[in-house]
């Protein structure tokens, strides 16, 4: 009986890990698209706040503890405890899912955005709009004048950010490092697309090219990917502390502001559809498909928990 209990526990752990992996896959798929945020996917699949807490749990004190432990073994235990306090059960499968999405979808997204931009952005429009409505209705239980105010402020900020012109910058390792810090912060903020911020910084096409090379097992520019990743991790860990504090102290206002960002970000797909109009029934179909995808992701996210 005890052995069967272990099997059931192991099976549950495997299923939970796979669920988190697929949520990471969805997040990575969104993060690679200018105008769509992986943080939005994290919200609608019910893992956003745990994700922020998990990032906040990362404390680099284990590094000095480890080196001090070479002299005093008590610090080795502190280093071990520090590492084990990190929510690896969430971060590892989620991170692998995001990485797989980045490498596998770099060519697909490039193709869709080049060949079918209008219909692709119509899908994004439906996805973002339905996500914003769903999140605001289901998560914000205490709608007040203040939350409505933050909703408006978020919408204005999202609209203005999306309207910014791209910066002409070089592709030095320092610029790539800074871009990683900024865009990874945007990736976990629903409504603000990390890929779009990378586009504003003048690094999107360059880094998409690096991803395509890595997907083709060409490591000639892997240094750029590593520097971008290091900058991103540092930015994530720092910014997650800010978000975690805001969710703990001002949850409704923070959610309202985030939903506002998502609504304001609709400017990007909206302008693409207006500037490059296509077949109206097909546009509506693509937009409705985005709504369907959000509904399915939300349903699965609620039915299948991300915790063991």
C-alpha positions as CSV (number, residue, x, y, z in Angstrom):
1,X,0.0,0.0,0.0
2,X,2.8,2.3,0.9
3,X,4.4,1.6,-2.5
4,X,1.2,2.5,-4.3
5,X,1.0,5.7,-2.3
6,X,4.5,6.6,-3.6
7,X,3.5,5.9,-7.2
8,X,0.4,8.1,-6.8
9,X,2.4,10.9,-5.3
10,X,5.1,10.6,-8.1
11,X,2.4,10.6,-10.8
12,X,0.8,13.7,-9.3
13,X,4.2,15.4,-9.2
14,X,4.8,14.5,-12.8
15,X,1.4,15.9,-13.9
16,X,1.9,19.1,-11.9
17,X,5.4,19.6,-13.5
18,X,4.0,19.1,-17.0
19,X,1.2,21.5,-16.4
20,X,3.7,24.2,-15.2
21,X,5.9,23.4,-18.2
22,X,3.0,24.0,-20.6
23,X,2.1,27.2,-18.9
24,X,5.7,28.3,-19.4
25,X,5.3,27.3,-23.1
26,X,2.3,29.6,-23.4
27,X,4.2,32.4,-21.6
28,X,7.2,32.1,-23.8
29,X,5.0,32.0,-26.9
30,X,3.5,35.3,-25.8
31,X,6.8,36.9,-24.7
32,X,8.3,36.5,-28.2
33,X,5.5,38.4,-29.8
34,X,5.6,42.3,-29.9
35,X,2.4,43.5,-28.3
36,X,1.6,40.4,-26.1
37,X,2.9,39.8,-22.6
38,X,3.8,36.5,-21.0
39,X,2.6,38.1,-17.7
40,X,-0.9,38.1,-19.2
41,X,-0.7,34.4,-19.7
42,X,0.6,33.9,-16.2
43,X,-2.4,35.8,-14.8
44,X,-5.1,34.0,-16.8
45,X,-3.6,30.6,-15.9
46,X,-3.6,31.4,-12.2
47,X,0.2,31.3,-11.5
48,X,1.1,35.0,-11.6
49,X,1.3,35.8,-7.9
50,X,3.0,32.5,-7.1
51,X,5.5,33.3,-9.9
52,X,6.2,36.7,-8.4
53,X,6.7,35.2,-5.0
54,X,9.0,32.5,-6.5
55,X,11.2,35.2,-8.1
56,X,11.3,37.1,-4.9
57,X,12.5,34.0,-3.1
58,X,15.7,34.0,-5.1
59,X,18.4,35.5,-2.8
60,X,21.9,35.6,-4.1
61,X,23.3,35.5,-0.5
62,X,24.0,31.8,-1.1
63,X,27.0,32.9,-3.2
64,X,29.0,34.7,-0.4
65,X,27.7,32.0,2.1
66,X,29.2,29.3,0.0
67,X,32.7,31.0,-0.2
68,X,32.6,31.8,3.5
69,X,31.7,28.1,4.1
70,X,35.0,27.1,2.7
71,X,36.4,28.5,5.9
72,X,33.5,28.1,8.3
73,X,31.2,25.1,7.6
74,X,28.3,26.7,9.3
75,X,27.9,29.0,6.2
76,X,27.6,26.0,4.0
77,X,24.4,25.1,5.8
78,X,23.2,28.7,5.4
79,X,24.0,28.5,1.7
80,X,22.1,25.2,1.4
81,X,19.0,26.6,3.3
82,X,19.1,29.7,1.1
83,X,19.1,27.7,-2.1
84,X,16.4,25.3,-0.9
85,X,14.1,28.2,0.0
86,X,13.7,29.0,-3.8
87,X,10.6,27.7,-5.4
88,X,12.3,25.4,-8.0
89,X,9.2,23.3,-8.3
90,X,7.7,26.3,-10.2
91,X,10.7,28.1,-11.7
92,X,12.5,25.1,-13.3
93,X,9.6,23.7,-15.4
94,X,8.3,27.2,-16.1
95,X,11.7,28.4,-17.3
96,X,12.2,25.3,-19.5
97,X,8.8,25.9,-21.1
98,X,9.7,29.5,-21.8
99,X,13.1,28.5,-23.3
100,X,11.5,25.8,-25.5
101,X,8.9,28.3,-26.8
102,X,11.6,30.9,-27.5
103,X,13.8,28.5,-29.5
104,X,10.9,26.7,-31.3
105,X,8.7,29.6,-32.2
106,X,11.4,32.2,-33.2
107,X,11.0,31.2,-36.9
108,X,7.2,30.7,-36.7
109,X,6.6,34.2,-35.2
110,X,9.0,35.8,-37.6
111,X,7.1,34.2,-40.5
112,X,3.6,35.1,-39.3
113,X,4.5,38.7,-38.5
114,X,6.2,39.1,-41.9
115,X,3.6,37.4,-44.1
116,X,0.3,37.8,-42.2
117,X,0.7,40.8,-39.8
118,X,-2.9,41.9,-39.9
119,X,-4.5,38.6,-39.1
120,X,-1.8,37.8,-36.5
121,X,-2.4,41.0,-34.7
122,X,-6.2,40.5,-34.9
123,X,-5.6,37.3,-33.0
124,X,-3.5,39.3,-30.5
125,X,-6.2,41.9,-30.1
126,X,-8.8,39.3,-29.2
127,X,-6.4,37.6,-26.9
128,X,-5.4,40.8,-25.0
129,X,-8.9,42.3,-24.8
130,X,-10.5,39.1,-23.5
131,X,-7.7,38.6,-21.0
132,X,-8.1,42.1,-19.6
133,X,-11.9,41.6,-19.2
134,X,-11.6,38.2,-17.7
135,X,-8.9,39.2,-15.2
136,X,-10.7,42.4,-14.1
137,X,-14.0,40.6,-13.6
138,X,-12.6,37.5,-11.9
139,X,-9.7,38.9,-9.8
140,X,-10.7,42.4,-8.7
141,X,-13.4,41.8,-6.1
142,X,-13.5,45.3,-4.7
143,X,-14.2,47.8,-7.5
144,X,-14.0,51.3,-6.2
145,X,-13.3,54.8,-7.5
146,X,-9.6,54.3,-6.7
147,X,-9.4,51.0,-8.7
148,X,-11.1,52.6,-11.6
149,X,-8.6,55.5,-11.4
150,X,-5.7,53.1,-11.5
151,X,-7.4,51.3,-14.4
152,X,-7.4,54.6,-16.3
153,X,-3.8,55.5,-15.4
154,X,-2.7,52.1,-16.6
155,X,-4.5,52.4,-19.9
156,X,-3.0,55.8,-20.5
157,X,0.5,54.6,-19.7
158,X,0.1,51.5,-21.8
159,X,-1.2,53.5,-24.8
160,X,1.7,56.0,-24.5
161,X,4.4,53.3,-24.2
162,X,3.1,51.4,-27.2
163,X,3.2,54.7,-29.2
164,X,6.9,55.4,-28.5
165,X,9.3,55.4,-31.4
166,X,12.1,52.8,-31.6
167,X,15.6,53.9,-30.4
168,X,18.5,53.5,-32.8
169,X,21.1,51.7,-30.7
170,X,24.1,49.4,-31.4
171,X,24.3,45.8,-30.4
172,X,27.2,45.9,-27.9
173,X,27.2,43.4,-25.0
174,X,26.5,46.3,-22.6
175,X,23.4,47.4,-24.5
176,X,22.2,43.8,-24.8
177,X,22.7,43.3,-21.0
178,X,20.7,46.5,-20.2
179,X,18.0,45.4,-22.8
180,X,17.7,42.1,-21.0
181,X,17.2,43.8,-17.6
182,X,14.5,46.0,-19.0
183,X,12.6,43.5,-21.2
184,X,12.5,40.7,-18.7
185,X,10.9,43.1,-16.2
186,X,8.3,43.9,-18.9
187,X,7.8,40.2,-19.6
188,X,6.4,39.7,-16.2
189,X,4.2,42.8,-16.2
190,X,0.9,42.0,-17.9
191,X,0.0,44.5,-20.6
192,X,3.6,45.5,-21.4
193,X,5.2,43.2,-24.0
194,X,8.9,42.4,-23.4
195,X,9.3,41.8,-27.1
196,X,7.8,45.2,-27.8
197,X,10.1,46.9,-25.4
198,X,13.0,45.1,-27.1
199,X,11.7,46.5,-30.4
200,X,11.7,50.0,-28.9
201,X,15.3,49.5,-27.8
202,X,16.2,48.6,-31.3
203,X,17.3,45.0,-30.4
204,X,14.3,42.9,-31.4
205,X,15.4,41.8,-34.9
206,X,19.0,41.3,-33.7
207,X,18.0,39.1,-30.8
208,X,15.4,37.2,-32.9
209,X,18.3,36.5,-35.3
210,X,20.4,35.2,-32.4
211,X,17.5,32.9,-31.3
212,X,17.0,31.6,-34.8
213,X,20.7,30.7,-35.0
214,X,20.6,28.9,-31.6
215,X,17.5,27.0,-32.8
216,X,19.6,25.9,-35.8
217,X,22.4,24.8,-33.4
218,X,24.6,27.7,-34.5
219,X,26.4,29.0,-31.4
220,X,28.5,31.7,-33.1
221,X,26.6,34.5,-31.2
222,X,25.7,32.6,-28.1
223,X,27.6,35.2,-26.0
224,X,24.8,37.7,-26.8
225,X,22.1,35.3,-25.6
226,X,24.0,34.6,-22.4
227,X,24.6,38.3,-21.6
228,X,20.9,39.0,-22.4
229,X,19.8,36.2,-20.1
230,X,22.0,37.3,-17.2
231,X,20.7,40.8,-17.4
232,X,17.2,39.5,-17.6
233,X,17.6,37.3,-14.5
234,X,19.0,40.3,-12.5
235,X,16.1,42.5,-13.7
236,X,13.5,39.8,-12.8
237,X,14.8,39.2,-9.3
238,X,15.0,43.0,-8.5
239,X,11.6,43.9,-10.1
240,X,9.8,40.9,-8.6
241,X,10.3,42.4,-5.1
242,X,8.6,45.6,-6.1
243,X,5.6,43.7,-7.6
244,X,5.4,41.3,-4.7
245,X,5.2,44.3,-2.3
246,X,2.5,46.0,-4.4
247,X,0.4,42.8,-4.5
248,X,0.7,42.4,-0.7
249,X,-0.2,46.0,0.2
250,X,-2.3,47.3,-2.7
251,X,-3.6,44.2,-4.5
252,X,-6.8,45.7,-6.1
253,X,-5.2,48.9,-7.2
254,X,-2.2,47.0,-8.7
255,X,-4.5,44.6,-10.6
256,X,-6.5,47.5,-11.9
257,X,-3.4,49.3,-13.1
258,X,-2.1,46.1,-14.8
259,X,-5.4,45.5,-16.6
260,X,-5.3,49.2,-17.7
261,X,-1.8,48.5,-19.2
262,X,-3.3,45.6,-21.1
263,X,-6.1,47.8,-22.5
264,X,-3.7,50.6,-23.4
265,X,-1.5,48.0,-25.2
266,X,-4.3,47.3,-27.6
267,X,-3.1,50.3,-29.5
268,X,-0.4,48.2,-31.1
269,X,-2.5,45.5,-32.8
270,X,-5.2,48.1,-33.4
271,X,-2.9,50.3,-35.4
272,X,-1.6,47.4,-37.4
273,X,-5.2,46.3,-38.4
274,X,-6.2,49.8,-39.3
275,X,-3.0,50.5,-41.3
276,X,-3.1,47.2,-43.1
277,X,-6.8,46.2,-43.4
278,X,-7.6,42.8,-44.8
279,X,-10.5,40.5,-45.2
280,X,-13.0,41.6,-42.5
281,X,-14.6,38.2,-41.8
282,X,-11.2,36.6,-41.5
283,X,-10.1,39.5,-39.1
284,X,-13.1,38.8,-36.9
285,X,-12.5,35.1,-37.0
286,X,-8.8,35.6,-35.9
287,X,-10.0,37.9,-33.1
288,X,-12.6,35.4,-31.9
289,X,-9.9,32.7,-32.0
290,X,-7.9,34.8,-29.6
291,X,-10.9,34.9,-27.3
292,X,-11.3,31.2,-27.6
293,X,-7.7,30.5,-26.7
294,X,-7.9,32.7,-23.6
295,X,-11.1,30.9,-22.5
296,X,-9.5,27.5,-23.0
297,X,-6.2,28.5,-21.2
298,X,-8.2,30.0,-18.3
299,X,-10.4,26.9,-18.0
300,X,-7.4,24.5,-18.0
301,X,-5.5,26.8,-15.6
302,X,-8.4,26.6,-13.1
303,X,-9.2,22.9,-13.6
304,X,-5.6,21.7,-13.4
305,X,-3.7,23.2,-10.4
306,X,0.0,24.2,-10.6
307,X,0.7,23.0,-7.1
308,X,1.2,19.5,-5.9
